[in-house]
Every structure is written in C-alpha cells, then in structure tokens.
Amino acid sequence: MLCFIDNTTDPYYNLAAEEYLLEHFTQPIFRLWRNAPSVIVGRNQNALAEINGQYIREHNIPVVRRLTGGGAVFHDLGNINYTFIGKKVEGEETSAMFRRFTAPIISALRNIGIAAELQGRNDLVIDGKKFSGNAVCIHNNRVLQHGTLLFKSSVSSLSAALNTRPEKFIGKSVQSNVSRVTNISEHLPANAQMDIEQFIEYLKEYIFSNLSEGFTIGEYTPEDIEAIRQLRENKYSKNEWNFGKSPKFQLQSKFKLPCGFFETFVDVKEGKIAQCKILGDYFFTRPTDDICKALEGTTHSYEAIKMRLSQFPLKEYFGEEILEPLAENLSS
C-alpha cells in the first residue's frame, strides 16, 4: 500500500488529487490530508441549498464539489481527511465498503482509549456524537472511500457555513443536516494527549504496523503534480463543476429596503440564471424587466450578478442604489 501525507491545504488541489490517485494509480492507497477552511459538497448535491452564502463570502470560504456522494461538510485545519483507495470486491454493497475502510480508523482510536464506532451506514461517532462523515465512489474496479476526522475543528464555523435557509428553495434537492458533532481531541485520555500533527503521525504509524500487505511512502512525480494541477485548474476550481451540477431549482427571496418591499424569483439551470423576476411595492421609473432580461445567462454567483447589475443605473430604476442587497438576494 502507498501512503501519501499531503502538505498542501488547497481544497481545489486536494480534491483533484483524489480523482487523480483513483484513476491513475493501480496500487492500494492510504492518504492523509487537510484543507484550509472550505465547504465540500457531495457529487449530486444542490450546492447552493447547502451553504450559507453570505457567511462563506464574508469569510472567503471556497465551495468545492467532490467526486463522492453524501452531504456537505465543512473542512478546516483542525480536521484531518483520510482516504483509502482499494480494489472493488465483487458484490460488495456500499455499507460493507464503509465497514471495511472505517475499521482501521476505529481500531486506531480504540487503541488509544477512544470508544469510536460506526453508526448507521457511514458516520463514525464517540458517545453518540459524530466526528467523521464518510463517502465513497467507484471507478472501474477501484473504490475510493474518504472521510473527515474532526480533531480540533471549529464547530461554530461548521454550523455557520452550513446554515442554510430551506424555505427559499423549491424542488427535490435534499439538504444536509448539521448533526451533533464532537472533536477527537476532547476524548483523548490523559496518557494519550497529542496535537494534530502528532495524531497524523500516529495514524500513519498505526495503519503501517497493522497492514499485512506492506506499506510504502508514496511520492508524486513531477508529471503527477502537473496532471493534478491541470485537473485543479480545469475542473475543481471551476464554477461549472462546483455549482453547475446543481439541479434546476427556483430560488425565492423576500427583503425590505427603504425604497420598498422586494420579492425576487430566480430559475437556475446548469449554474446559470435561466429566468428572473423582481416584484414588490417599490416605486420605479424604468421597467424592472430590463434588468431581469439582462441577467439571463449570467453565472449564478454573487460576484457575477453584482458585476452585471453594476452596468445598470439602479438608482434610476428603484429610486436608490441597491446594488449589494439586490445581488445578495438574487444569489443566495
């Protein structure tokens, strides 16, 4: 088995590396990696329904879509991500995959006195509180299973970043629930105290010593690094990947400004505005439909909408300058 301990904390690069290792290596792999603060959404999720758009913009938190399914998760440097990539077992169901790949992590924690266990299909818990969510995908005859390990993560940031407003979305998109969570560091026995770097080293050594198939430190070639970088640039850092996979939905927003009450309605398809309507009791001197028509085809993000709206003399339409609140409500 190859072991990769990655030092980069760039979430775009780290998610690109996951895909590259799955599709271009043939050996079994164990990987440990961390991301700077970021929201990582599941492959088939409606990304915009999972996030608190205002919070992540204010804190410059990137949203990145991963290859695997499951719900949205918050990463920061207090969280460790682990990955196993191995051979697909014929007829193995996903629940069995989760048991197979989480077993070494559970064993490692129990070895230092932490009563971790698998709950349901894909969550690891301590005393009923979740510290690890796991997800899986298959490529040809290989399985990738990865999960979070909350070691000393900011639970308040996790809750804030995923604090959505579900009443604004109409459709079939399923939203993630922020479960009761805990950090591993809170459960370390007195004789097993360690910081996050020491814990990473402990996991590596424990997995190494308990593998019957052998263990080698993996190294990326210059060609590997360039290929991952290209995948990062051309896929994982692109809005089309991170938001364009979201299903079509209707976004509704209601807000009050000094110039009146507003209701905005936005249909989004493949990450772009397909149709927009702005209604309300505001006074206007130009038809609002001009703005709605101009927004069609615009990427559904705060930055893109704000840039498009800035091309209009909004004060002439609504009696005052409402660029930022209008862009905010049309995008979140």
N, C-alpha and C positions, 0 to 999 in steps of 0.2 A: 504494500500500500504506500502511496505517495502522500506525504504530509506537507501542506502549504500553510505557512504562517504569514499572512499578508500584512504589510505595514501601512499601506495606503488606506486612508479613511474617506476617499472619494466614493460616494454611493453609486454614481454612474459607472465608474470603473469596476467597482466590486461586483455589481450585478452583471456587467459584461463578462467579467472573468468567470462567473458561474456558468454562463452559457458556453463560453469557450472550453472550459475544462470538461463539461458534459459532452460536447460534440466532437472534440478533437483529441482527447486522450482515451486510451484503452485500459489503463491500469485503474484499480480501485483508488479512491482519493478520500483523504480526510483534510478538511480545511478549517482554519480559524481566522476570523476577520472582524473588523469593526468599521462602522460608518460614523461620520460626523452627523449631527442632528439631521434627520430626514424622515419622511414618511414613505414607506414601501407598500405599494398596493398589489393585490393579487392579480393574476393574469386576466381574469374575466370580470373584474370589478368595475363599477362606475366610479372612477377616481374622485370625481367632484362631489359625489354623495358621501364620501368617506372622510373628508378633510374639513377643517375649519379654515377656510380660505383666507380670512383676514389675519388669523394668527400666524399662519405659515408665511404670509407675505411680510408681516411685520418683523418676523424673526428670520427671514431669508432661508426658510427650510425647503429644500427641494423635495419634489414628489417624484418617485421613480417606480415604474412598473416592473415587476419581476416575472420570471418565466413560470413560476409555480402558482397554483391556485390558493384558495384560502382568503383570509381577511387582511385588512390594512393593519400595519404595525408601525410603531414609532421606534426609530433607532437613535441612539446617541453613544458617546464614548464610554458610558457606563454599562453598555450592553455588548455582549460578545455574540457573534453569529458563528454557528458551526455548520459544516456541510459534510455529508457523506455522499459519495458517488460510487455506485457498485453495479454489479451485474443484476439484471432483472431475473427474478425467479419465476419460472413459468407457472401461471395460475395464481400467483400471489396477489391478494387484494391489497388495497391501499392501507387498510387498518393493520395488516400484517407487516407491510413495509415500515409503517410508523413504529411498530413494536420492535422490529429488527434494528432500526437505526437509532432509536432513542435508548435502547437497552444499555449501550456503553456509557452514555451520559448519566443515566440513572445510577449505574454501577459506580461511576467515578464519584458522584455526590454521596452516595451511601458509604463509600469507603472513608469519607472524612466526617461521617456522622450526621449527614443531612438526609432526612427521610423523604426523598423525592419519589414521585410515582407518576405513571402515565394515567391521565384521566380522560375519559371519552376516547375519541379516536386519535387526537393529535396535540393535546395540551399536556405539559408537564407541570405538576403542582407540588407545593410544600404546604402541608396543613390546609389543604383545600384552596390555596391561593396560587394563581398562575404565575410562573416565571419564564415559561417557554411556550411559544406557539410554533408549530411545525407545518411544513408544506412540502409537497412532492410533485415531481413531473418525470415523465419517461421520454427518452429519445432512443429510438431503435431498441437495442437490448440493454440499455443502461438506465439506471434510476438515479435521480438526484433528490436527496432529501435534506432540507436545511431548516434551521430553527434559531430562534432567539434564545439568549441566556441572559436574563436581566440580573446583572451582578450588583451594580450600584447606579442604576439608571434613574433619571428624573421622572418620577411617576406623575408629578404635576404637569410637566411638559407633555408627557404621553397623553394625558387626559385632554389637555387643551388643544393639541394638534389634531386630535380625532373627534373633537366636539362638534358634530355636525348638527344641522337643523333639518331634521327629516320631513317636517311638514312642508318644506319648499319643493320636494321632489315628487313627481307623479310618474309612475311606471313600475316596472318589475324589479328594479335594482334592489338588491338586498344589502343592508348596511351592517357594518361590523359593530359589535358591542364592546365597549371597554370593560373588560372583566375586572374583578378584584385581582390585583396583582401584588407581587412581593419581589424583593431583591434577594438574591442568594447570600449576599454579604450579611444580611440580617440574621441568618440562620447558621453561620459558621460557629462551630464550637470554640471554646477558649483555646484549645490546643491546636486549632487549625486555622488561626487567623492569617489572612493574606490579602494583598492588594490585587487589583485586576490583572496586572502583568504577571504576578506570581500565580494567579489562578489559571491564566492561559498556559503558562509553563507546566503547571500541574496537570491540566487536561491533556496536553501533548504527551507528557511522560506516562500518564496512566494509560491512555489509548495505546501508546507504543508498547508498553510492557504487557498488555493483555491481548495483543493481536497474535494469532498463530500464523498468519500469512506473511509476516515480516513488515518492516517499516523503514521507509527511506525518505529523507527530507527532499521535497520537490523543489525544483528550480525552473524558473521560466527562462527560455532562450530569448535573445533579442527579437527573434521572429514571433514568438508567442506574445511578447509585450506589445509589439507593433500591431499584431492582429487584434488584441484586446482593446488597444487604444482606438483602432479604427471602428470596432464594434461599439465602443463607448460613444464616439463622435457621431456615427451614422445611425445609431439606433437608440441607445439608452439615454442619451441627453436630448433626444428629440421630443417635442411636444406631441407629434403624431403617434409615437409609441406610448408615452406616459398618459396622455389624455384621449387620444384619438380612438382608442379601443373601447372607450366608454359607450354603452348602449345609448340609443336615442332616448331623450327624456325631455320633459318640459319643466323648466325652472321658473318658479314664481317668486316674486319679492314684493313686499309692501313696506313703504317707508314714508316718513313725514319730513318735509323740509319747510323752511319759511315761506317758500313760494307755493306750497300746496302738498296734497297727498298724492303719492305715486303708486302705481301697480305696474310692474314690468313682467313680461312673459317672453321666454326665450326657448325656442326649439333648437336643440343641438344634435348634429349628426356628424360622426367621424371627427369630433373635436372642433367643428366649426359651426358658426351660427347659421342655421337654415332659415329661420324666421324670427322676427322680433316685433313686439308690440309694447308701446308705452301708453298707459292710460292714467287718468287721475283727475283731480279737481283743480289743477293748476291753470293759470292763465297763460295763453301763448299768443305769439304774434306771427309765427310761422308753423306750417303743418309738421307735427312730430313724425309723420310718416317718412319725411325726407331722411331723418336720422335712422329710423328703423331699416329702411331700404339700404342705406349705405353700410349698415352693419352686417348685412348678409354676406356670408363667405369669410367673415373675419374669424380668426382663431379665438376660441372661447377661453380667453385668459384676461386677467385684469390689465396687464401691460398692453396687449394688442387692442383691447376695446378702448382703453384710455387714449392710445395713440390715434385711433380712428375718430373718436369723439372730439379730440383736440383740434381737428380740422374744421369743426363747426363753431360758429359764434353762438354758443349755447345760451348766453345771456339774452340774445335776440329771440330765442325760442321759448325760454322759460322765465324770463324776467330777472334772472340772476345766474351767476356762474356756478354750475352744479357738476362740474367735470368729475371730480373724485367720487362723490357719493353715487352718482349715476353709474360710473364704471364699476364701482364696488358691487352695487346691487344687480347689475347685469351679469356679473361674472361669478357671484358666489351664492 
